[in-house]
Amino acid sequence: VQAASPERVDALDQHLWTYDDASFLPHGTDRQPEPHRQPILLTDGDGNPNEAQVRFLVEAAELDDASPYLRVIHMFDDREPAHIERARHSWKAARAAGHEVAYWQQDAQGRWARK
């Protein structure tokens, strides 16, 4: 999971530790020892020390090289014009590079639908 800033990485890390006492997603940040052992790695960089096959880009995070991944997932707030523009740019670049692309949007009831 790649965020756009160290502060966002810290916020995600804290959230994953405290979200629900009854659940846990094993994770760590790339600033902790042995990032290559983390099943979910939180980062603000473009490295892939845990050899992930799926990359989540949160908000305004950008990835220069998608080739190591089977999937790249952009998650953004559609109320932020800058995030929408960045997502559109990424979409066009991925299509131009020959990648399969899909767009999902959450409806008013909280369900996700492919567009």
mmCIF file of the C-alpha atoms, coordinates in Angstrom:
data_MODEL
# 
_entry.id   MODEL 
# 
loop_
_atom_site.group_PDB 
_atom_site.id 
_atom_site.type_symbol 
_atom_site.label_atom_id 
_atom_site.label_alt_id 
_atom_site.label_comp_id 
_atom_site.label_asym_id 
_atom_site.label_entity_id 
_atom_site.label_seq_id 
_atom_site.pdbx_PDB_ins_code 
_atom_site.Cartn_x 
_atom_site.Cartn_y 
_atom_site.Cartn_z 
_atom_site.occupancy 
_atom_site.B_iso_or_equiv 
_atom_site.pdbx_formal_charge 
_atom_site.auth_seq_id 
_atom_site.auth_comp_id 
_atom_site.auth_asym_id 
_atom_site.auth_atom_id 
_atom_site.pdbx_PDB_model_num 
ATOM 1   C CA . VAL A 1 1   ? 0.000   0.000   0.000   1.00 0.00 ? 1   VAL A CA 1 
ATOM 2   C CA . GLN A 1 2   ? 1.634   3.197   -1.188  1.00 0.00 ? 2   GLN A CA 1 
ATOM 3   C CA . ALA A 1 3   ? 0.601   6.552   0.250   1.00 0.00 ? 3   ALA A CA 1 
ATOM 4   C CA . ALA A 1 4   ? 1.687   9.981   -0.964  1.00 0.00 ? 4   ALA A CA 1 
ATOM 5   C CA . SER A 1 5   ? 3.423   11.016  2.280   1.00 0.00 ? 5   SER A CA 1 
ATOM 6   C CA . PRO A 1 6   ? 5.061   9.614   5.417   1.00 0.00 ? 6   PRO A CA 1 
ATOM 7   C CA . GLU A 1 7   ? 2.274   11.201  7.463   1.00 0.00 ? 7   GLU A CA 1 
ATOM 8   C CA . ARG A 1 8   ? -0.372  9.251   5.528   1.00 0.00 ? 8   ARG A CA 1 
ATOM 9   C CA . VAL A 1 9   ? 1.622   6.031   6.010   1.00 0.00 ? 9   VAL A CA 1 
ATOM 10  C CA . ASP A 1 10  ? 1.637   6.697   9.768   1.00 0.00 ? 10  ASP A CA 1 
ATOM 11  C CA . ALA A 1 11  ? -2.117  7.386   9.763   1.00 0.00 ? 11  ALA A CA 1 
ATOM 12  C CA . LEU A 1 12  ? -2.843  4.155   7.861   1.00 0.00 ? 12  LEU A CA 1 
ATOM 13  C CA . ASP A 1 13  ? -0.549  2.199   10.179  1.00 0.00 ? 13  ASP A CA 1 
ATOM 14  C CA . GLN A 1 14  ? -2.300  3.587   13.255  1.00 0.00 ? 14  GLN A CA 1 
ATOM 15  C CA . HIS A 1 15  ? -5.727  2.928   11.753  1.00 0.00 ? 15  HIS A CA 1 
ATOM 16  C CA . LEU A 1 16  ? -4.918  -0.701  10.977  1.00 0.00 ? 16  LEU A CA 1 
ATOM 17  C CA . TRP A 1 17  ? -3.766  -1.241  14.576  1.00 0.00 ? 17  TRP A CA 1 
ATOM 18  C CA . THR A 1 18  ? -6.826  0.364   16.170  1.00 0.00 ? 18  THR A CA 1 
ATOM 19  C CA . TYR A 1 19  ? -9.766  -0.042  13.753  1.00 0.00 ? 19  TYR A CA 1 
ATOM 20  C CA . ASP A 1 20  ? -11.347 -3.106  15.359  1.00 0.00 ? 20  ASP A CA 1 
ATOM 21  C CA . ASP A 1 21  ? -10.202 -5.043  18.428  1.00 0.00 ? 21  ASP A CA 1 
ATOM 22  C CA . ALA A 1 22  ? -11.670 -8.240  16.949  1.00 0.00 ? 22  ALA A CA 1 
ATOM 23  C CA . SER A 1 23  ? -9.733  -8.119  13.678  1.00 0.00 ? 23  SER A CA 1 
ATOM 24  C CA . PHE A 1 24  ? -6.169  -7.633  12.548  1.00 0.00 ? 24  PHE A CA 1 
ATOM 25  C CA . LEU A 1 25  ? -4.390  -7.265  9.229   1.00 0.00 ? 25  LEU A CA 1 
ATOM 26  C CA . PRO A 1 26  ? -0.714  -8.196  9.634   1.00 0.00 ? 26  PRO A CA 1 
ATOM 27  C CA . HIS A 1 27  ? 1.264   -5.258  8.319   1.00 0.00 ? 27  HIS A CA 1 
ATOM 28  C CA . GLY A 1 28  ? 4.249   -3.002  8.826   1.00 0.00 ? 28  GLY A CA 1 
ATOM 29  C CA . THR A 1 29  ? 5.922   0.011   7.281   1.00 0.00 ? 29  THR A CA 1 
ATOM 30  C CA . ASP A 1 30  ? 9.052   0.152   5.181   1.00 0.00 ? 30  ASP A CA 1 
ATOM 31  C CA . ARG A 1 31  ? 10.719  2.104   7.996   1.00 0.00 ? 31  ARG A CA 1 
ATOM 32  C CA . GLN A 1 32  ? 10.563  -0.898  10.330  1.00 0.00 ? 32  GLN A CA 1 
ATOM 33  C CA . PRO A 1 33  ? 13.098  -3.758  10.362  1.00 0.00 ? 33  PRO A CA 1 
ATOM 34  C CA . GLU A 1 34  ? 12.732  -6.474  7.721   1.00 0.00 ? 34  GLU A CA 1 
ATOM 35  C CA . PRO A 1 35  ? 10.140  -4.887  5.416   1.00 0.00 ? 35  PRO A CA 1 
ATOM 36  C CA . HIS A 1 36  ? 10.555  -7.859  3.064   1.00 0.00 ? 36  HIS A CA 1 
ATOM 37  C CA . ARG A 1 37  ? 8.739   -10.045 5.638   1.00 0.00 ? 37  ARG A CA 1 
ATOM 38  C CA . GLN A 1 38  ? 5.591   -7.913  5.781   1.00 0.00 ? 38  GLN A CA 1 
ATOM 39  C CA . PRO A 1 39  ? 2.504   -9.447  4.119   1.00 0.00 ? 39  PRO A CA 1 
ATOM 40  C CA . ILE A 1 40  ? 1.059   -5.918  3.844   1.00 0.00 ? 40  ILE A CA 1 
ATOM 41  C CA . LEU A 1 41  ? 3.674   -3.204  3.528   1.00 0.00 ? 41  LEU A CA 1 
ATOM 42  C CA . LEU A 1 42  ? 2.819   0.463   3.995   1.00 0.00 ? 42  LEU A CA 1 
ATOM 43  C CA . THR A 1 43  ? 5.151   2.849   2.190   1.00 0.00 ? 43  THR A CA 1 
ATOM 44  C CA . ASP A 1 44  ? 5.485   6.240   0.579   1.00 0.00 ? 44  ASP A CA 1 
ATOM 45  C CA . GLY A 1 45  ? 8.222   4.995   -1.762  1.00 0.00 ? 45  GLY A CA 1 
ATOM 46  C CA . ASP A 1 46  ? 8.229   3.033   -4.966  1.00 0.00 ? 46  ASP A CA 1 
ATOM 47  C CA . GLY A 1 47  ? 10.257  0.007   -3.844  1.00 0.00 ? 47  GLY A CA 1 
ATOM 48  C CA . ASN A 1 48  ? 8.806   -3.490  -3.544  1.00 0.00 ? 48  ASN A CA 1 
ATOM 49  C CA . PRO A 1 49  ? 10.862  -5.224  -0.816  1.00 0.00 ? 49  PRO A CA 1 
ATOM 50  C CA . ASN A 1 50  ? 8.133   -7.788  -0.007  1.00 0.00 ? 50  ASN A CA 1 
ATOM 51  C CA . GLU A 1 51  ? 7.734   -8.684  -3.710  1.00 0.00 ? 51  GLU A CA 1 
ATOM 52  C CA . ALA A 1 52  ? 4.031   -7.845  -3.689  1.00 0.00 ? 52  ALA A CA 1 
ATOM 53  C CA . GLN A 1 53  ? 1.991   -8.718  -6.764  1.00 0.00 ? 53  GLN A CA 1 
ATOM 54  C CA . VAL A 1 54  ? -0.727  -6.142  -6.051  1.00 0.00 ? 54  VAL A CA 1 
ATOM 55  C CA . ARG A 1 55  ? -0.024  -2.459  -5.435  1.00 0.00 ? 55  ARG A CA 1 
ATOM 56  C CA . PHE A 1 56  ? -2.571  -0.130  -3.841  1.00 0.00 ? 56  PHE A CA 1 
ATOM 57  C CA . LEU A 1 57  ? -1.998  3.569   -4.520  1.00 0.00 ? 57  LEU A CA 1 
ATOM 58  C CA . VAL A 1 58  ? -3.800  5.705   -1.953  1.00 0.00 ? 58  VAL A CA 1 
ATOM 59  C CA . GLU A 1 59  ? -5.016  9.201   -2.772  1.00 0.00 ? 59  GLU A CA 1 
ATOM 60  C CA . ALA A 1 60  ? -2.306  11.014  -4.714  1.00 0.00 ? 60  ALA A CA 1 
ATOM 61  C CA . ALA A 1 61  ? 0.402   8.339   -4.696  1.00 0.00 ? 61  ALA A CA 1 
ATOM 62  C CA . GLU A 1 62  ? 2.064   7.729   -8.046  1.00 0.00 ? 62  GLU A CA 1 
ATOM 63  C CA . LEU A 1 63  ? 3.931   4.699   -9.342  1.00 0.00 ? 63  LEU A CA 1 
ATOM 64  C CA . ASP A 1 64  ? 6.580   4.982   -12.058 1.00 0.00 ? 64  ASP A CA 1 
ATOM 65  C CA . ASP A 1 65  ? 6.803   1.296   -12.992 1.00 0.00 ? 65  ASP A CA 1 
ATOM 66  C CA . ALA A 1 66  ? 3.802   -1.034  -12.773 1.00 0.00 ? 66  ALA A CA 1 
ATOM 67  C CA . SER A 1 67  ? 5.566   -3.962  -14.455 1.00 0.00 ? 67  SER A CA 1 
ATOM 68  C CA . PRO A 1 68  ? 6.329   -5.954  -11.239 1.00 0.00 ? 68  PRO A CA 1 
ATOM 69  C CA . TYR A 1 69  ? 2.618   -6.147  -10.380 1.00 0.00 ? 69  TYR A CA 1 
ATOM 70  C CA . LEU A 1 70  ? -0.307  -8.246  -11.557 1.00 0.00 ? 70  LEU A CA 1 
ATOM 71  C CA . ARG A 1 71  ? -2.654  -5.443  -10.454 1.00 0.00 ? 71  ARG A CA 1 
ATOM 72  C CA . VAL A 1 72  ? -2.342  -1.789  -9.550  1.00 0.00 ? 72  VAL A CA 1 
ATOM 73  C CA . ILE A 1 73  ? -5.302  -0.312  -7.701  1.00 0.00 ? 73  ILE A CA 1 
ATOM 74  C CA . HIS A 1 74  ? -5.772  3.446   -7.428  1.00 0.00 ? 74  HIS A CA 1 
ATOM 75  C CA . MET A 1 75  ? -7.926  4.512   -4.470  1.00 0.00 ? 75  MET A CA 1 
ATOM 76  C CA . PHE A 1 76  ? -8.942  8.147   -4.328  1.00 0.00 ? 76  PHE A CA 1 
ATOM 77  C CA . ASP A 1 77  ? -11.594 10.554  -3.110  1.00 0.00 ? 77  ASP A CA 1 
ATOM 78  C CA . ASP A 1 78  ? -13.813 11.482  -6.048  1.00 0.00 ? 78  ASP A CA 1 
ATOM 79  C CA . ARG A 1 79  ? -14.677 14.752  -4.307  1.00 0.00 ? 79  ARG A CA 1 
ATOM 80  C CA . GLU A 1 80  ? -11.098 15.955  -4.858  1.00 0.00 ? 80  GLU A CA 1 
ATOM 81  C CA . PRO A 1 81  ? -10.644 17.364  -8.390  1.00 0.00 ? 81  PRO A CA 1 
ATOM 82  C CA . ALA A 1 82  ? -6.852  16.898  -8.282  1.00 0.00 ? 82  ALA A CA 1 
ATOM 83  C CA . HIS A 1 83  ? -7.275  13.213  -7.359  1.00 0.00 ? 83  HIS A CA 1 
ATOM 84  C CA . ILE A 1 84  ? -9.760  12.701  -10.200 1.00 0.00 ? 84  ILE A CA 1 
ATOM 85  C CA . GLU A 1 85  ? -7.412  14.312  -12.693 1.00 0.00 ? 85  GLU A CA 1 
ATOM 86  C CA . ARG A 1 86  ? -4.497  12.169  -11.509 1.00 0.00 ? 86  ARG A CA 1 
ATOM 87  C CA . ALA A 1 87  ? -6.643  9.022   -11.759 1.00 0.00 ? 87  ALA A CA 1 
ATOM 88  C CA . ARG A 1 88  ? -7.737  9.935   -15.298 1.00 0.00 ? 88  ARG A CA 1 
ATOM 89  C CA . HIS A 1 89  ? -4.131  10.458  -16.313 1.00 0.00 ? 89  HIS A CA 1 
ATOM 90  C CA . SER A 1 90  ? -3.150  7.071   -14.845 1.00 0.00 ? 90  SER A CA 1 
ATOM 91  C CA . TRP A 1 91  ? -6.113  5.394   -16.573 1.00 0.00 ? 91  TRP A CA 1 
ATOM 92  C CA . LYS A 1 92  ? -5.128  6.798   -19.968 1.00 0.00 ? 92  LYS A CA 1 
ATOM 93  C CA . ALA A 1 93  ? -1.474  5.860   -19.498 1.00 0.00 ? 93  ALA A CA 1 
ATOM 94  C CA . ALA A 1 94  ? -2.373  2.300   -18.482 1.00 0.00 ? 94  ALA A CA 1 
ATOM 95  C CA . ARG A 1 95  ? -4.669  1.841   -21.497 1.00 0.00 ? 95  ARG A CA 1 
ATOM 96  C CA . ALA A 1 96  ? -2.054  3.300   -23.838 1.00 0.00 ? 96  ALA A CA 1 
ATOM 97  C CA . ALA A 1 97  ? 0.472   0.799   -22.443 1.00 0.00 ? 97  ALA A CA 1 
ATOM 98  C CA . GLY A 1 98  ? -1.935  -2.050  -23.263 1.00 0.00 ? 98  GLY A CA 1 
ATOM 99  C CA . HIS A 1 99  ? -3.046  -2.890  -19.730 1.00 0.00 ? 99  HIS A CA 1 
ATOM 100 C CA . GLU A 1 100 ? -6.566  -4.035  -18.925 1.00 0.00 ? 100 GLU A CA 1 
ATOM 101 C CA . VAL A 1 101 ? -8.269  -1.289  -16.930 1.00 0.00 ? 101 VAL A CA 1 
ATOM 102 C CA . ALA A 1 102 ? -11.474 -1.188  -14.893 1.00 0.00 ? 102 ALA A CA 1 
ATOM 103 C CA . TYR A 1 103 ? -13.241 1.488   -12.884 1.00 0.00 ? 103 TYR A CA 1 
ATOM 104 C CA . TRP A 1 104 ? -15.319 0.847   -9.769  1.00 0.00 ? 104 TRP A CA 1 
ATOM 105 C CA . GLN A 1 105 ? -17.430 3.435   -7.981  1.00 0.00 ? 105 GLN A CA 1 
ATOM 106 C CA . GLN A 1 106 ? -19.254 3.338   -4.671  1.00 0.00 ? 106 GLN A CA 1 
ATOM 107 C CA . ASP A 1 107 ? -22.973 4.179   -4.813  1.00 0.00 ? 107 ASP A CA 1 
ATOM 108 C CA . ALA A 1 108 ? -25.103 6.016   -2.245  1.00 0.00 ? 108 ALA A CA 1 
ATOM 109 C CA . GLN A 1 109 ? -25.825 2.719   -0.423  1.00 0.00 ? 109 GLN A CA 1 
ATOM 110 C CA . GLY A 1 110 ? -22.106 1.949   -0.077  1.00 0.00 ? 110 GLY A CA 1 
ATOM 111 C CA . ARG A 1 111 ? -22.052 -0.815  -2.706  1.00 0.00 ? 111 ARG A CA 1 
ATOM 112 C CA . TRP A 1 112 ? -19.315 -0.955  -5.302  1.00 0.00 ? 112 TRP A CA 1 
ATOM 113 C CA . ALA A 1 113 ? -20.226 -1.241  -8.991  1.00 0.00 ? 113 ALA A CA 1 
ATOM 114 C CA . ARG A 1 114 ? -18.029 -1.658  -12.030 1.00 0.00 ? 114 ARG A CA 1 
ATOM 115 C CA . LYS A 1 115 ? -18.470 1.262   -14.444 1.00 0.00 ? 115 LYS A CA 1 
# 
